[in-house]
Amino acid sequence: HGVNPQYINKNYGNIFCFWDRIFKTFEPELEPVQYGPQTSIEESHNPLQIQFGAHVNYFIELSKSKSLKASLSFLASPPGMTMEKWQRRNRSPHEAGAIDIQQRG
């Protein structure tokens, strides 16, 4: 998959692109596609770290959740989401109001 913003979560069908058209994940390639991981890989020559480093980071973020519901919702979040971003995006209106009042005070 490409790491260009317009190609993230698009063009899954390597051989038969009709699947992408059926599931509306097709994106015409109008500019050169950059392939690779979305996050930078640490300077490492360890194949296990290269292969599983992103998974480890993902589970570290997942361990920061405060509830099972938050964990399951975070699992379905888009690429690049951190638990901090997820919590800001999913706070209740009551929590948002309390934070705004504290910041103004």
C-alpha positions as CSV (number, residue, x, y, z in Angstrom):
1,H,0.0,0.0,0.0
2,G,1.1,3.5,-0.6
3,V,1.9,6.0,2.2
4,N,0.7,9.0,0.2
5,P,-2.3,10.3,2.1
6,Q,-4.7,9.7,-0.8
7,Y,-3.6,6.1,-1.1
8,I,-3.9,5.0,2.6
9,N,-6.4,2.2,3.0
10,K,-6.9,2.1,-0.8
11,N,-6.1,-0.2,-3.7
12,Y,-5.9,-3.5,-1.9
13,G,-6.5,-5.7,-5.0
14,N,-3.0,-6.5,-6.2
15,I,-4.2,-8.7,-9.1
16,F,-8.0,-8.0,-9.5
17,C,-8.8,-4.4,-8.9
18,F,-12.5,-5.1,-9.3
19,W,-12.6,-5.8,-5.6
20,D,-11.5,-2.3,-4.9
21,R,-14.2,-1.0,-7.2
22,I,-16.9,-3.2,-5.5
23,F,-15.8,-2.1,-1.9
24,K,-15.1,1.5,-3.0
25,T,-11.4,1.4,-2.0
26,F,-10.1,2.1,-5.5
27,E,-8.1,5.3,-6.0
28,P,-6.6,6.1,-9.4
29,E,-2.9,6.6,-9.2
30,L,-2.5,10.2,-10.4
31,E,0.9,10.7,-8.8
32,P,3.8,8.3,-8.1
33,V,3.1,6.0,-5.1
34,Q,5.5,5.9,-2.2
35,Y,5.6,2.4,-0.8
36,G,6.7,1.5,2.7
37,P,5.7,1.9,6.3
38,Q,3.8,5.0,7.4
39,T,6.1,5.5,10.4
40,S,9.9,5.7,10.2
41,I,11.8,2.5,11.1
42,E,14.4,3.0,13.7
43,E,18.0,2.6,12.4
44,S,18.1,-1.1,12.9
45,H,19.3,-4.1,11.0
46,N,17.4,-6.5,13.2
47,P,14.8,-8.2,11.0
48,L,12.5,-8.9,14.0
49,Q,12.5,-5.3,15.0
50,I,11.8,-4.1,11.5
51,Q,9.0,-6.7,11.0
52,F,7.3,-6.4,14.4
53,G,8.3,-2.9,15.7
54,A,5.1,-1.2,14.5
55,H,3.1,-4.0,16.2
56,V,4.9,-3.4,19.5
57,N,4.3,0.3,19.2
58,Y,0.6,-0.3,18.5
59,F,0.2,-2.5,21.6
60,I,2.0,0.1,23.7
61,E,-0.5,2.7,22.6
62,L,-3.3,0.2,23.2
63,S,-2.1,-0.4,26.8
64,K,-2.7,3.3,27.5
65,S,-6.5,2.8,27.1
66,K,-8.7,3.2,30.2
67,S,-11.4,0.7,29.4
68,L,-12.2,-2.3,27.3
69,K,-14.6,-0.2,25.2
70,A,-11.9,2.3,24.5
71,S,-9.4,-0.5,23.6
72,L,-11.9,-2.1,21.1
73,S,-12.7,1.3,19.6
74,F,-9.0,2.1,19.2
75,L,-8.4,-1.1,17.4
76,A,-10.8,0.1,14.7
77,S,-9.3,3.5,14.4
78,P,-7.6,4.7,11.2
79,P,-3.8,4.4,10.7
80,G,-1.6,6.9,12.5
81,M,-4.0,7.2,15.5
82,T,-2.5,7.5,18.9
83,M,-4.4,6.9,22.2
84,E,-3.9,10.6,23.0
85,K,-5.5,11.6,19.7
86,W,-8.3,9.0,20.2
87,Q,-9.1,10.3,23.7
88,R,-9.3,13.9,22.5
89,R,-11.6,12.9,19.6
90,N,-13.9,10.7,21.7
91,R,-14.3,12.6,24.9
92,S,-17.8,13.2,26.1
93,P,-19.4,16.7,25.7
94,H,-19.4,16.9,29.5
95,E,-15.6,16.3,29.7
96,A,-15.0,18.7,26.8
97,G,-17.0,21.4,28.7
98,A,-15.1,20.8,31.9
99,I,-11.8,21.1,30.1
100,D,-12.8,24.3,28.4
101,I,-14.0,25.9,31.7
102,Q,-10.7,24.9,33.4
103,Q,-8.7,26.4,30.6
104,R,-10.6,29.7,30.7
105,G,-10.5,29.9,34.5
